[in-house]
Amino acid sequence: MASSPSARSDYLHWLAQALGSVRVETGAEVGTRDLVAGYATGYDAHHIAPFVRSLRSVFDGEIALAADARPDVEALFADHDVRFLTQPDTQGWQPHPVMARFAAVDAHLTARSDIRNVLLTDVRDVIFQKSPFEPAPDGLEVFLEGDRLKDHAFDMKYLRALAGDGIADALGLAPAICVGTILGPRADMVRFCRTVLMLAAVPRSEMGGSFGADQAACNMAIHMGLVQAEVRANYGRVATIGLQAAADFAFRDGQVINPDGSISAIVHQHDRHPLLAAAVRGRWAVGLEARERVTPRTVSSRLRRMKQSLARRLPEAR
């Protein structure tokens, strides 16, 4: 008797290695430690310092970041009690770090019953002005960054790639949620990470594992009710400021002031506004050499990009 066919793809092969266990814990036990986690691979200490230094000034809990083990980063982490977040130990095809981070955080949380609440966040363009966990969340919280999804060409591109035109168009009227800052209890965060990872398995691997798939999968998970979450307005706990005019903000006494005069605990996308970015670096990156990120343009890197581009357009044996 012939065996039934099974789903296969580069992405699914990576995911099986990265997750290890597929058991989702119920979260019956309640931890006592809060965790801020993120991915900062490819950056030097100058890029990471505003995040680390501003966070440590308002938060004494655990900080775990995936980053390159280079001397300047190791020194920064040692000075501010930051641990390296273990990255998935997988062989073969690899997704973009924006997708790999969900597997890394899932693995970290699954092994840590002492964790209570988690902030999964971008790193390079985030700073902190108050404790991110005050007030404590009752459940998963996600944060708006703009108006409707249909008004964001980038979001719609990857919604169509993950779910097709019909579902993307139906979701287009929903508000745009930013995947760059997600906060909530440990068990809720595990479910969120795994839901995003599985939704990204739907298209061909080079799309599901790409930059942008995380944003699309997040919006699908929340707006389709696959994950329960409170959708929070902008300029509350989080200020996502990239789409707002720079003139609407002020920088006073070392803090970013929102257009309504409020001060958010977390400021995201400050680097979209050069004057704010310079002010942030002037306060939080003092004493560190500024280096531009330069990706060498080698023959192998060009061939790799061409291969990835072609793979996004061709069918994948599944």
C-alpha positions, 0 to 999 in steps of 0.5 A: 500500500502506497504511503500518503504524500507529505508536505515538503519544502525547504522552509518546512525542513528548516522549521522542523529543525528549528522548533525541535519540539512541537508541543505547546505548553499550556502555561499553567505555571506563572513565572516571575521574570520579564524578558525583552528579546530581539534579533540584532545580527549583522550590527556593531555595538554602535547600532545596538547601544541605544536599545541596550543602554536605554532599556537598561536605564528603565528595566532590570529584568532579562535581556536576550538578543541574538547578535554577532559575537564580536568584541565590541558587542560582547563588551556592550552586553557584559557592561549591561548584563545582556545575554546572547539569545541562542540562534536555531542550530539548523543545516541547509536552507535558512530564512531571513533573520526576521523569520528565524527570530520567532523560532529562537524566541520560541525555543528560549521560552519553551525552556524557561518556565520562570518567564512571565511576560515577554517583549519581542521587538526590533532592536536597531530602531527601538529605544525605551523611555519607561519600563516596557512592562508597566502596566503588566499586560493581561494578554498579548498586545499588538500595536498599530503603525498606520491606517488600513493595510491596503494603504501599505504596498509593502504589507499587501505585497506579502499578504498576497504572497502568503495568502493569495489575492482574495484573503489579502483584499479581504484583510486590506480594510483592517488596520496595519499592525506592526510586527516590530513590537509584540508584548504579552505573557509567555504562553501567548507569545509561544502560540504567536511565534508558532502561528506566524511560523506555520502561516509562513509555510504556506507559500514557496520557501523563498517568500515565506522565509523572506523579509516582509513575511513576518509582517504579513503573517502577524496581520493574518494571525491577529485579524483572522482570529488565529491568535487572540490579542488586544490591538493597541492604538499608536502612542500608548505603550508603543510609539511607532513613528516612521509614518508620521511627519518628523515635525510632529515630534520633539526631543526634550530632556532626552526623550521623544515627545509624541504629537499629543504631548505624551511620552511612550515607554517604547519608541519604534522607527526613530531612525526614519527621522534623521534629526531624531536619530541623531539626538538618540545617538547623541544620548545613547551611543556616546563613546562608540565608533559609528560604522556604516554597514557595508555588505561586500558585493562579491560574485557569490553574493550576487549569484545568491541574490539571483538564485533567491529572486528566481526561487521566488518566481518558480514553483517549489516541489512540495 
